[in-house]
Amino acid sequence: MSERYWLTPKLVIGLMLVSAGVLLALDNLEIVDGSQYLSWWPVGIVFFGVMKAMGIGTNRAPIAGLLFAGVGTVLLLGNLDFVDFEFWDLWPIALIALGLTLVFRTVSRSKPGATGAGRGPHGVFATEVSRDESGDRVSAFALMGGVTRRIVSENFRGGDLGAMMGGVEIDLRMAKVAPGEKAVFDTFVMWGGVDLRVPENWKVTSEAAVLLGAFEDKTRGFEGPPAGELVLNGVVLMGGIEVKN
């Protein structure tokens, strides 16, 4: 889906960084007062949430998108002095996310013919027990908790992964990618982590924008053409992604 749009989360983060750099430079040169503009930075989180909820430039994830849009909106209102709060005052949003997750899961499973193949439920607070996923796509979102998945698909295509103050573990060592195809993960990590285990003969490429975070490729490497290729897109903000065999 992301190929249909020129607007992507990475582009939004890139434009935010460029804008912040320009404002800081102009502020240092005493041309403008950068502080009055930098307080608008949460707009980027709102944009990302809307894009995620609508599936613009990334895989569609309504619950995660609405969560990030809500957090960004509250942070923006706080910066503009419309509301007075501390960050931990936002913890009820986690309850909202939990409720939406339960509602979404119930509605999805109640639809005729809905099997849920390839769509793992999100994890909120509690760590979910590892289980096999045979669908060609996987969706996992961890909020203050953990999600663990083992993929056994014969034609894996990717999916979307999100971690906010939580962790996601995906084991791809039993998965296969169709010849000539790539498995693509759209990721969003904020104060959390994503751990991926891939087959030893897979090629891993990261195109994710990393801001105050880290991407670590701990795979052992191999000789010859790869049996599969995994591409990581998205944003890592004060978090990390680790890939290993």
N, C-alpha and C positions, 0 to 999 in steps of 0.2 A: 504493500500500500504506500509505503513511503516514497516510491519512485514517482508517484503522481503529483507530488507537491514539491515545490522549490523551498517552501518554508518548513524548516525542521527544528527540533529542539536545540540541536548543535548550533544552528544559525542564530537562534535567539540568544543563546549564551554568548556566542562570539560578538554579536552586536552590543550586548550589555558590557562586555569587557572593553571593547573599543570605546564606547561612550564614557565608561568610567575613567579610562585612561586619558581621554581628551579633557574631561572635566577636571581631573586632578592636575593635569598639566596647566590648564588655564587658571586654576586656583593658585598653583605655585607661582605663576607669572602675575598674579593679582589682577587678572583681566576680568574674571567672574568669581562669584562666591560659590564654589562647587558644593558646599554642604547642603544648600537648599535644593539641589538637584539630585544628589546622591541618595537622599532619603527615599527616593522613588524606586530603589532597586527591587523591592518585592514584586513590582509589576512583572518582572521576568518569571517569577514563580507562578503568578496568575496566568500568564501566557502559556507556560508549559502545561499547567493543569487543564486549561481549556483545550489545548492541542491534543493532550492525552485523552480527554473525555470524548472528543469528537473524532479522534483517529486521524488528525492532520499531521502528515509527515512521520507518523509512528503508529504502532499497533494501538487499536482502540481499547481503552481501559477506563470505563466511566467512573468506577468507584475511586480508583487512585487519582484520576484527573480532578474530580470534584474535591477530593481531600486536599491536594496541593493548591488548587485555586482558592479554597477556603482559607488555608493557612497563609497564603500570600496576601489575600485581601485583609486579613486581620493584622498581619505585620505592617502592611502599608498604612492602614488606619492608625496604628500605633505610632509609626514614624511621623505621620502628619498631625499627631496630637488630637485626633478625633476620639480616641479611646486611650485609657491609661491601664496598662497591663504589663505583666512580666511573661517571658516565654512559657514558663510552666503553667501559666493560666490557661494555655490552649489544650490541656490534657483532655477536656470533654470531647474534643474533636475526635479523639481515638474511639470514644464510645459511639459517636455518630458513624465512624467508619466501620466499626464492628456491626452495628445495626444494619447498615446498608449492605454489608457483605452477606449477612444472614438472609436478608430479603432477596438480594440478587441470586444467591445460591438456590433458595427455595423456588423462586419463580422459574429459573433456568431448568431445574430438574422436573418441574411440573408440566413443562411444555411437552406435547405429544412428540414422541420419537427422540426426545433429548437424552443423549447418553453421556454427554460431558467429555467425550473422548478428546484428548489433546488439550483440555482446559482444566488445569488443576485449580482448586479453590484458593483463595487468598488466605494468608495466615495473619491473625491479629492476636497479639499478646502471647498465646500459647504456642509452643513449638509443635508442628505437625509431624506425625510419624512418617518416615520415608516410605514411599510406595512407587510402584511402577506406573509409567505413563506410556501408552502405546500410540497415541495420536501424533500427527505430524507437527503439531505446535503445542507449546506449553505456556501458560500464563501464571505467574507467581508474584505475590506482593506481600511483604512482611512489614508490619507496623508494630514495633516494640515486641517482637517475637521472632519466630523462625519458621521457615518453610524448607522442606527437604524433598527432592524429587529424583527418581532414577528413570531415565528415558531409555526405552527399549524399541523405539520406532525404527522401522526399516527404511523410512523415507522422511527423515527429520528435516524440517524447514526452519525451525527457530521459534520465536515467540517474543514475549515481553517479560522483563524482570524488574521488580521495584523493591527497594529496601529503604525504610525510613526508621532509624533507631532500631533496626532489626537485621536479620541475616537471611539470605537465601542460598541454599546449597543445591546445585544441579549436577547429577552424575550422568555424563553422556558416553561413558565407556562402552555401553552396550548398544548405542545408537549408530545408525548408518545414514549417510547423505547420498542422494541419488547422484550418479555420475554426471559431472559437468555443472552441478548445482552447488549453492552455498546455503548454509544454515545461518540465519541472521537473528541476533538478539537485540531488541531495543531495550536499553537499560536506563533506569533512573535510580541513583544511589545518593542518599542524603543522610549523613550521620549513621551509616550502616555499612554492610558489606555483602558482596556476592562472591561465592566460591564456586568455581566450575572445574570439573574433572573431565578431561577429554581423552580419547584414544591416543596412543603414542604416535600414530601416523596421520594425525590431523594437523592442518595448518591453522593457526589462530592469528587473526588480524584485529587490532583495536582501532576504531575510528571515533571512540567516545571522547568527548570533551571533559578533561579532568581539571577541576578547580579546587585547590587546597585538599587534594586527595591523592590516590595512587592507583596505578594499574601495574600488576606484577605478573609477568609471564614466567612461570617456573616449569614449563614443559621441558622434557629432556632433549627434544630435537630428534631428527631422523634423516635418513638418506633416501633419495628417490622421490617420485611424485606422491603427493598427499592422497590419502584415501577419502578425505573429506576436508572441507574448509568451514571454519566458524568465524563470522564477522560480528564484532561488537560495536553497536552504535549507542548514542544516547549521551547522558550527562552523569558525571561523578562529582558530587559536591560534598567536600569534607567527609569522604568515605573511601571505599576501596573495592577493587575487583581483583581477584586472584585466580589465575588459571594454572592448573597442574595436571599431571597424568595420574 
